[in-house]
Amino acid sequence: MRIAFPLGAIALALAAPTLVATSTQLIAQSAPQNPGVKDKSRVVAGTYATDPSHTLIVWQVDHLGFSKYRGIFGDIAGTLKIDPANLAASSVDVSIPIASVTTASAGLTGHLLKAGADGAKPDFFGPAPASARFVSTAVHLDDDGDEAKITGNLTLNGITRPVTLDAEFHGAGMHPMMKKETIGFSAEAKIKRSEFGINYGLPFVSDEVELDISAEFIKQ
């Protein structure tokens, strides 16, 4: 018995791989793409300012050995100077408004900003704390230039100490709303709050404070 195959079906079967590949390419081309990409070639030299709405520091302490408790500093303002031809010469200078600290508990947030009783020293920052400030002193890049150790001086609670940030390049590109070149980074650091004169609750609330930083900078 002879089985006949229509020519149209044979042609379609032969063309199917090409049609699938073409369809995949069209879908990929039409899918929305993030404007920021982890591509160092997109970094444009210049002076950048933080986007305070999308720059924050999450801090974390150990509470009584039962949990890791977190809070946030936001509205961070500052500048980044960067040149992709000489990344090691980059510098950053940012100000962190301690008065804007927030936690998931209104009571705890209030305690952080509460005045000391009868004129005594506050347990934490007090009702009108000065902003903290980090000023870099050196940038040490890894081999591929995506990560760096940023050393600098952190002034907090009126005390200045050296701090090192482990920073990672997150992405760069044209900001779709601002229509300006934008760069994003993440960073981590650890400090001891006792070194900045904040001793309340030691050792039950940990001396070590972990910092998790997310920062966006917009070209000026």
Summary of the structure (lengths in Angstrom):
residues: 220
radius of gyration: 25.6
end to end distance: 78.9
largest distance: 106.0
contacts: 576
relative contact order: 0.19
helix: 24%
strand: 44%
